[in-house]
Amino acid sequence: MQPANKRNHPARQTRSRRHATSGTAPLTDRRATNCLKQREGRGGLNSSTSRERFMVCIMSGARSKLALFLCGCYVVALGAHTGEESVAEHQEAEYYVAAVYEHPSILSLNPLALISRQEALELMNQNLDIYEQQVMTAAQKDVQIIVFPEDGIHGFNFTRTSIYPFLDFMPSPQVVRWNPCLEPHRFNDTEVLQRLSCMAIRGDMFLVANLGTKQPCHSSDPGCPKDGRYQFNTNVVFSNNGTLVDRYRKYNLYFEAAFDVPLKVDLITFDTPFAGRFGVFTCFDILFFDPAIRVLRDYKVKHVVYPTAWMNQLPLLAAIEIQKAFAVAFGINVLAANVHHPVLGMTGSGIHTPLESFWYHDMENPKSHLIIAQVAKNPVGLVGAENATGETDPSHSKFLKILSGDPYCEKDAQEVHCDEATKWNVNAPPTFHSEMMYDNFTLVPVWGKEGYLHVCSNGLCCYLLYERPTLSKELYALGVFDGLHTVHGTYYIQVCALVRCGGLGFDTCGQEITEATGIFEFHLWGNFSTSYIFPLFLTSGMTLEVPDQLGWENDHYFLRKSRLSSGLVTAALYGRLYERD
């Protein structure tokens, strides 16, 4: 994503969070030990060992050009084994096991240099060797699908010419049924595809990876580049028998001069025997209607595989932040694999469901991470606004009263006057402007232990109703932006954001912050002009939070949260108006 400045992030370990709705229980020491045992054959989900297998295991490792060292295993349970055969079978029928790998790719020392195909293969095989080790580790944990990151095999910062030796020939899976591992001589320049296909067979799992591909074209093709070939940033999907199931060519390139945009957007889904239909797209695509929204809308997808090479940009577009928001907004599972290059601001992978996440974000540690989790075949979303009116707690009652159109509650732009809530009356704080994510936000400071704020820009008005058990020494602000974002991509957004500022000065609001101590109970809402709204939610230490409630109420979209686990860094509603891009 956006270029990342050097940050003073503390080293973060892999995080996982549970919510009461998931019915969780801790692992015993015996199960933690079982996490490290070798499996006796590939029994799949129905093997006897799988009934007491780990639920989530995250293998962390460090890589060099010579070796990959496994450094540890962190285990968390999604549910306790009951010992009853019928319950175990039911659980196994309702879940599948997925893995994503955050890869510190071995990069070309000079991506602008012109090298031979053999030299390119030597570098790519170093990365593929690591991929193969991760596949075999995942296979020991009954993984059924694994996702690798964008640019993980070949790297980045190439020119159109210098990347050419790194490109595999890609036949269309819609035209040709092909198993590269079993039919290696069918097409030339397919060595990478062959290795990936063989990995899928050896691991007995679906495999999703990203590579560069080439496709010759004729001068009679009006879109054919002058060099006579198309070059694509491509995701490939292999079944567990090594067959090339499908391929997706990245449509929304992020300053990638080496690649072409396909003439028509690929709307790619693939079916699996263990979880049904998956959608697939890449990195920057997640912010655009085509293909991300169209695939979900038109093909009823419940799961997304998402290779990415994302440069974190706080406070609104950290990798795990947008991944989680996408899962929550659409009620789907997102399997997101990022590359790991902290010096470039690139980290953040996860397996995200609407209600929980298993993720890795580390700006200090050079180690890779393999995340494995048990994922529901039918994800359960948040409780929506349809049940909001049944809530009776005082803060939600005040929120509903404000939205009901009580003339006293709407009388003043920055002050509420409700007879039943006189204690919420506050002096109107000053509005100010500050840059956030390269956009000029209008903000108001969040002062005091409780209050009600209102700030507008163009057609969007944002509101905040809040209480704070204790006051921290940090400055928080409520910001609004309604306009065309034009730096590092052009797209129209509407944003309501509650953020911790970098210091006590108004000009520090919008800076990149990862630590905070401020605890809030709040409702955040706005009169958005779009239905595509992503709830961004980060707390101290790059920890993901899930809203208590989301949804529409009286033509306003709201987010409600109480009982934060740590200090609030960002709570935002990030709206996309695709038609205004």
C-alpha positions in Angstrom: 0.0 0.0 0.0 1.2 3.5 0.7 4.9 4.0 1.3 5.7 3.4 4.9 7.9 5.7 7.1 10.4 4.2 9.5 8.5 3.4 12.7 9.4 2.7 16.2 7.2 -0.3 16.5 7.8 -2.6 19.5 8.4 -6.2 18.6 5.0 -7.8 18.4 4.2 -11.5 18.8 1.5 -13.3 17.0 -1.9 -12.3 18.4 -5.1 -14.3 18.7 -8.4 -13.2 20.2 -11.5 -15.0 21.3 -15.0 -13.9 21.8 -17.6 -15.5 24.0 -19.7 -16.5 21.0 -17.0 -19.0 19.9 -17.3 -21.3 22.9 -13.6 -21.5 23.5 -11.6 -23.5 26.0 -7.9 -23.7 26.7 -5.6 -26.5 25.5 -4.1 -28.8 28.0 -0.4 -29.3 28.2 -0.8 -32.7 26.5 -2.4 -31.1 23.5 0.3 -28.4 23.3 2.7 -31.3 23.1 0.7 -33.0 20.4 1.1 -29.8 18.3 4.8 -30.7 17.8 4.4 -34.4 17.1 4.8 -35.8 13.6 1.6 -37.1 12.1 1.4 -40.8 11.3 0.4 -40.6 7.7 -2.0 -38.2 5.9 -5.2 -39.1 7.7 -7.1 -35.9 6.9 -9.8 -34.4 9.1 -11.3 -37.8 9.8 -8.1 -39.4 11.1 -8.1 -40.6 14.7 -5.3 -38.2 15.6 -7.2 -35.3 14.3 -9.9 -35.6 17.0 -7.5 -34.4 19.6 -5.2 -32.4 17.3 -4.3 -28.7 17.9 -6.8 -26.1 16.9 -4.4 -23.3 16.1 -0.7 -23.6 15.7 1.6 -20.8 14.6 5.1 -21.9 13.6 7.6 -19.1 13.6 10.9 -19.4 11.8 13.9 -17.4 10.6 15.3 -17.8 7.1 18.6 -17.2 5.5 19.9 -18.2 2.1 21.2 -21.4 3.6 18.6 -22.6 6.0 15.2 -22.2 7.6 15.1 -22.6 11.3 11.9 -23.5 13.2 11.8 -21.4 16.4 8.6 -22.1 18.2 5.0 -23.0 18.3 2.2 -21.0 19.9 -1.0 -23.0 20.5 -4.5 -21.8 21.2 -7.7 -23.9 21.2 -10.9 -23.0 19.5 -12.8 -25.6 21.4 -12.3 -28.5 23.8 -12.5 -32.1 22.8 -15.6 -33.6 24.3 -14.6 -37.3 23.9 -18.0 -37.9 22.1 -17.7 -39.4 18.6 -20.8 -37.6 17.3 -19.6 -34.2 18.5 -16.2 -34.7 17.1 -17.6 -35.7 13.7 -19.9 -32.7 13.8 -17.1 -30.3 14.5 -15.0 -31.8 11.7 -17.9 -31.4 9.3 -18.3 -27.8 10.1 -14.7 -26.6 10.0 -11.7 -26.8 7.7 -8.0 -26.2 8.4 -6.3 -23.3 6.7 -2.8 -21.9 6.7 -1.2 -18.6 5.5 2.5 -18.0 5.4 4.2 -14.6 5.9 7.4 -14.9 3.9 10.6 -12.9 4.2 11.4 -13.4 0.5 14.9 -13.7 -0.8 15.2 -10.8 -3.2 17.3 -10.0 -6.2 20.3 -7.9 -5.2 19.8 -5.9 -8.4 16.2 -6.2 -9.8 17.1 -3.8 -12.7 19.8 -6.1 -14.0 19.2 -8.3 -17.1 19.9 -11.9 -16.2 19.2 -15.3 -17.7 16.3 -17.6 -17.1 18.6 -20.0 -15.3 19.8 -17.3 -12.9 16.2 -16.2 -12.3 15.3 -19.9 -11.5 18.2 -20.2 -9.0 16.9 -17.3 -7.0 13.2 -18.3 -7.2 14.1 -21.9 -6.2 15.5 -20.5 -2.9 12.1 -19.1 -2.1 10.4 -22.2 -3.4 12.5 -24.4 -1.1 11.2 -22.5 1.8 7.6 -22.8 0.5 8.0 -26.5 0.3 9.2 -26.7 3.9 6.1 -24.8 5.0 3.8 -27.1 3.0 5.3 -30.1 4.7 4.9 -28.5 8.1 1.3 -27.6 7.3 0.6 -31.1 6.0 1.6 -32.5 9.5 -1.2 -30.4 10.9 -3.9 -31.6 8.5 -4.0 -28.3 6.6 -6.4 -28.4 3.6 -5.5 -25.1 2.0 -2.4 -22.9 2.2 -1.9 -19.4 0.9 1.5 -17.7 0.0 2.0 -14.0 -0.4 2.3 -11.7 -3.4 5.8 -11.3 -4.9 7.0 -14.0 -2.5 8.7 -16.1 -5.2 10.3 -13.4 -7.6 10.4 -10.3 -5.5 9.7 -6.7 -6.7 11.1 -3.4 -8.1 11.7 -4.9 -11.6 11.3 -3.1 -14.9 9.2 -4.7 -17.6 12.4 -6.0 -19.2 14.3 -7.2 -16.2 11.4 -9.3 -14.8 11.1 -11.2 -18.0 13.4 -14.1 -17.0 11.3 -14.6 -13.9 8.0 -15.2 -15.8 6.4 -18.6 -16.3 4.2 -19.2 -19.3 0.6 -19.5 -18.3 -2.0 -21.4 -20.4 -5.6 -20.5 -19.6 -7.1 -23.0 -17.2 -10.5 -22.3 -18.8 -9.1 -23.7 -22.1 -6.5 -26.3 -21.0 -6.8 -28.8 -18.2 -3.2 -29.3 -16.9 -1.3 -30.9 -14.1 2.2 -29.3 -14.3 3.7 -31.8 -11.9 2.5 -34.9 -13.8 2.9 -33.3 -17.2 6.1 -31.2 -16.9 7.0 -31.2 -20.6 3.7 -30.0 -22.0 4.7 -26.3 -21.9 8.0 -24.6 -21.9 9.1 -22.1 -19.1 6.8 -23.5 -16.5 9.3 -24.6 -13.9 7.8 -22.6 -11.0 4.3 -23.9 -11.8 5.7 -27.4 -11.8 7.2 -27.0 -8.4 4.0 -25.5 -6.9 1.9 -28.3 -8.4 4.2 -30.9 -6.9 4.0 -29.2 -3.5 0.2 -29.4 -3.6 0.4 -33.1 -4.3 3.1 -33.8 -1.7 1.2 -31.8 1.0 -2.2 -33.2 -0.2 -3.7 -29.7 0.0 -5.1 -26.9 -2.1 -2.3 -24.4 -2.7 -2.5 -20.7 -3.6 0.6 -18.8 -4.7 1.6 -15.6 -6.6 4.1 -15.5 -9.5 4.8 -13.5 -12.6 3.4 -15.0 -15.9 3.7 -14.3 -19.6 1.4 -14.7 -22.5 2.4 -14.1 -26.1 0.1 -11.9 -28.2 -0.1 -10.9 -31.9 0.2 -7.4 -33.3 -3.3 -7.8 -34.6 -4.4 -7.6 -30.9 -5.0 -3.9 -30.3 -4.0 -4.3 -26.7 -0.8 -6.2 -27.4 2.3 -4.5 -25.9 5.0 -3.5 -28.3 7.3 -6.4 -27.1 4.6 -8.9 -28.2 3.7 -10.3 -24.9 1.4 -9.7 -21.9 3.0 -9.8 -18.4 0.8 -10.4 -15.5 0.9 -10.4 -11.7 -0.8 -13.8 -11.2 -2.3 -15.8 -8.4 -2.5 -19.6 -9.2 -4.7 -22.2 -7.4 -3.8 -25.9 -7.4 -6.0 -28.7 -6.1 -4.6 -31.3 -3.8 -3.9 -33.6 -6.8 -1.7 -30.9 -8.4 -4.2 -29.8 -11.1 -4.1 -26.1 -12.0 -7.6 -25.1 -11.0 -7.6 -21.5 -12.0 -5.5 -18.3 -12.2 -6.3 -14.7 -11.3 -4.4 -11.8 -12.9 -4.1 -8.7 -10.8 -6.4 -5.9 -12.0 -5.6 -3.0 -9.7 -1.8 -2.7 -10.1 0.1 -0.6 -7.5 2.8 1.2 -9.4 3.9 -2.1 -11.0 5.5 -1.1 -14.3 6.7 -4.6 -15.0 3.1 -5.9 -15.4 0.1 -5.3 -17.6 -3.5 -4.8 -16.5 -5.7 -7.6 -18.1 -8.0 -6.2 -20.7 -11.0 -7.7 -18.8 -11.1 -8.2 -15.1 -10.8 -11.8 -13.9 -13.7 -12.8 -11.7 -12.3 -16.0 -10.3 -13.8 -18.4 -7.9 -12.9 -22.1 -7.2 -14.7 -24.8 -5.4 -13.3 -27.1 -2.8 -14.6 -30.3 -1.3 -14.0 -29.2 2.3 -15.5 -25.6 2.4 -17.3 -24.8 -0.9 -16.5 -21.7 -2.9 -13.5 -19.4 -2.5 -12.9 -16.1 -4.2 -9.4 -14.8 -5.1 -7.8 -11.4 -5.6 -4.5 -9.6 -4.8 -3.4 -6.8 -2.5 -4.6 -3.4 -3.8 -7.6 -5.0 -5.3 -9.2 -5.1 -1.9 -10.0 -1.3 -2.1 -11.9 -1.5 -5.4 -15.2 -2.8 -6.7 -13.7 -4.9 -9.4 -12.9 -7.7 -8.7 -13.3 -7.8 -4.9 -16.9 -6.6 -4.4 -18.2 -8.1 -7.7 -16.9 -11.6 -6.8 -18.6 -11.5 -3.4 -21.8 -10.0 -4.8 -22.2 -12.1 -7.9 -20.8 -15.5 -6.8 -22.0 -15.7 -3.1 -18.4 -16.3 -1.9 -17.9 -17.1 1.8 -14.1 -17.4 1.8 -11.4 -15.3 0.1 -7.7 -16.2 -0.5 -5.7 -13.0 -0.5 -2.0 -12.9 -1.4 -0.6 -9.4 -0.7 2.6 -7.4 -0.5 1.2 -4.6 1.7 3.0 -1.6 3.0 1.4 -0.6 6.3 0.0 2.9 6.6 -1.5 3.8 10.0 -3.9 4.9 11.3 -6.3 3.6 8.7 -4.7 1.1 6.4 -2.5 -1.3 8.3 -2.5 -4.7 6.6 -4.2 -6.7 9.4 -6.6 -3.8 9.9 -8.1 -3.8 6.4 -8.0 -7.6 6.2 -10.1 -7.9 9.3 -12.4 -5.0 8.3 -13.2 -6.8 5.0 -14.1 -10.0 6.8 -16.4 -8.2 9.3 -18.0 -6.0 6.6 -19.0 -8.9 4.4 -19.4 -11.7 7.0 -16.8 -13.9 5.3 -13.5 -15.6 6.0 -10.3 -14.0 4.7 -7.1 -16.0 4.4 -4.4 -13.2 3.9 -0.7 -13.9 3.3 1.7 -10.9 3.3 5.4 -10.7 2.6 7.6 -9.9 5.6 10.0 -7.0 5.1 9.8 -4.7 8.1 12.4 -2.3 6.7 9.9 -1.6 3.9 6.9 -1.5 6.3 5.6 -4.8 5.0 4.2 -7.2 7.6 0.7 -8.3 8.6 -1.0 -11.6 7.7 -3.9 -13.4 9.2 -6.8 -15.9 9.1 -9.8 -13.7 9.8 -13.4 -14.6 10.4 -16.1 -12.0 11.2 -15.8 -12.8 15.0 -12.1 -13.7 15.5 -8.7 -13.5 14.0 -5.3 -15.2 14.1 -2.7 -12.8 12.9 0.9 -11.8 12.8 2.3 -8.3 12.8 5.9 -7.6 13.6 8.0 -4.6 12.6 11.1 -5.7 14.5 11.6 -9.4 14.0 13.0 -10.7 10.7 11.4 -14.1 11.2 8.7 -15.7 9.0 5.4 -17.0 10.3 3.1 -19.9 9.4 -0.4 -19.4 10.8 -2.7 -22.4 10.9 -6.3 -22.2 12.1 -9.5 -24.1 12.1 -12.1 -22.1 10.2 -15.9 -22.4 10.1 -17.2 -23.5 6.7 -20.2 -21.1 7.3 -18.9 -17.9 9.0 -21.2 -16.2 11.5 -21.4 -12.4 11.3 -21.9 -9.8 13.9 -25.3 -9.0 15.5 -26.6 -6.3 13.3 -28.7 -3.2 13.9 -31.9 -5.1 13.7 -31.5 -6.2 17.3 -30.2 -2.8 18.5 -33.6 -1.5 19.6 -33.8 -4.3 22.1 -30.8 -2.9 24.0 -31.6 -1.1 27.2 -28.3 0.1 28.6 -28.2 3.9 29.1 -25.5 4.7 26.5 -27.4 2.8 23.7 -30.7 4.5 24.8 -29.0 7.9 24.4 -27.7 6.9 21.0 -31.2 5.8 19.9 -32.7 9.0 21.2 -30.2 11.1 19.3 -31.0 9.2 16.1 -34.8 9.4 16.7 -34.7 13.1 15.7 -35.4 14.6 19.1 -35.2 18.4 18.2 -33.3 19.1 21.4 -30.7 16.4 20.5 -30.1 17.9 17.1 -30.3 21.6 18.0 -26.6 22.4 18.2 -24.0 21.1 15.8 -21.6 20.2 18.5 -23.7 20.0 21.6 -26.6 17.8 22.7 -29.5 19.1 24.9 -31.7 16.2 26.0 -33.7 16.7 29.1 -32.9 13.1 30.2 -29.2 13.5 29.6 -28.2 17.0 30.8 -24.9 15.6 32.1 -23.8 15.1 28.5 -24.0 18.8 27.7 -20.5 20.1 26.8 -19.0 23.3 25.5 -18.4 23.0 21.8 -14.7 22.1 21.2 -12.8 23.8 18.5 -12.6 22.2 15.0 -9.2 22.0 13.3 -7.6 20.4 10.3 -4.8 17.9 10.2 -3.4 15.5 7.5 -4.3 11.9 7.9 -3.3 9.3 5.3 -2.4 12.3 3.0 -6.0 13.6 3.2 -7.1 16.9 4.9 -9.3 15.8 7.8 -11.6 18.0 9.8 -11.4 17.1 13.4 -12.6 18.0 16.9 -10.7 17.0 20.1 -12.2 14.4 22.4 -12.0 15.9 25.9 -13.4 14.9 29.2 -14.7 11.6 30.6 -17.9 11.7 28.6 -19.5 13.6 25.8 -21.2 13.8 22.5 -19.4 15.3 19.4 -20.4 16.1 15.9 -18.2 17.1 13.0 -19.0 17.5 9.3 -17.2 17.8 5.9 -18.9 18.1 2.6 -22.0 15.8 2.9 -20.7 13.6 5.6 -21.4 14.2 9.3 -19.7 12.0 12.0 -20.9 11.6 15.5 -19.4 10.2 18.7 -21.1 9.4 22.0 -18.6 8.3 24.6 -17.7 7.5 28.1 -14.2 7.0 29.6 -13.7 5.2 32.9 -10.5 7.1 33.5 -8.7 9.9 31.6 -5.4 9.2 30.0 -2.8 11.9 29.2 -3.2 11.3 25.5 -5.1 13.5 23.0 -7.8 11.8 21.0 -9.8 13.4 18.1 -12.9 12.6 16.0 -12.2 13.2 12.3 -14.1 13.3 9.1 -13.1 13.2 5.4 -15.5 13.1 2.4 -13.6 13.3 -0.8 -11.2 11.9 -3.5 -8.1 10.3 -2.1 -5.3 11.1 -4.6 -2.0 10.0 -3.2 -0.7 6.5 -4.0 -3.9 5.7 -5.8 -7.1 7.6 -6.6 -10.4 6.5 -5.0 -13.3 8.2 -3.3 -13.7 7.7 0.5 -16.0 8.8 3.3 -14.4 8.3 6.7 -15.4 8.8 10.3 -12.4 8.1 12.6 -11.7 8.2 16.3 -7.9 8.2 16.6 -5.2 8.7 19.2 -3.0 11.6 18.2 0.8 11.4 18.1 1.2 14.1 20.8 -0.8 16.8 22.6 -0.8 19.2 19.6 -3.6 19.2 17.1 -1.1 18.9 14.3 -0.1 15.4 15.6 -3.6 13.9 14.9 -3.3 11.5 12.0 0.3 10.4 12.8 1.2 6.7 12.8 0.7 5.4 16.4 0.8 1.8 17.6 0.5 2.2 21.4 -2.2 3.8 23.5 -3.8 3.7 27.0 -7.1 5.4 26.5 -10.1 3.2 27.2 -13.5 4.2 25.7 -17.0 2.9 25.6 -18.6 4.6 22.6 -20.9 4.8 19.6 -19.4 6.1 16.4 -21.7 6.8 13.5 -22.3 8.8 10.3 -24.7 9.6 7.5 -22.8 7.7 4.9 -23.8 7.8 1.2 -22.6 4.3 0.5 -23.4 0.8 1.8 -19.8 -0.3 1.5 -18.4 0.6 4.9 -15.4 -1.1 6.5 -15.0 -1.1 10.3 -11.4 -0.4 11.1 -10.5 -1.2 14.7 -7.0 -1.3 16.3 -6.0 -1.2 20.0 -2.6 -0.9 21.6 0.2 -3.1 20.3 -1.5 -3.7 16.9 -4.2 -5.7 18.5 -7.4 -6.4 16.5 -10.8 -5.7 18.1 -14.3 -6.7 17.0 -17.2 -4.2 17.3 -20.0 -5.2 19.7 -22.5 -4.1 17.1 -22.6 -2.7 13.5 -25.3 -1.7 11.2 -27.8 0.9 10.0 -30.1 2.8 12.3 -32.3 5.6 10.9 -30.2 6.2 7.8 -26.9 6.3 9.8 -24.3 3.6 10.0 -22.9 2.9 13.5 -20.3 1.0 15.3 -20.7 0.3 19.0 -18.0 -0.9 21.4 -17.5 -1.4 25.1 -14.9 -3.3 27.2 -11.8 -2.6 25.2 -9.0 -5.1 25.9 -6.3 -2.3 25.7 -5.9 1.3 24.8 -7.7 2.6 21.6 -5.5 3.4 18.7 -8.1 3.6 15.9 -11.8 3.1 15.5 -13.1 4.1 12.1 -15.8 3.6 9.6 -14.1 3.6 6.2 -16.7 4.1 3.4 -15.9 3.5 -0.3 -17.9 5.3 -3.0 -16.7 3.2 -6.0 -18.9 5.1 -8.5 -17.0 8.4 -7.7 -13.5 7.0 -8.3 
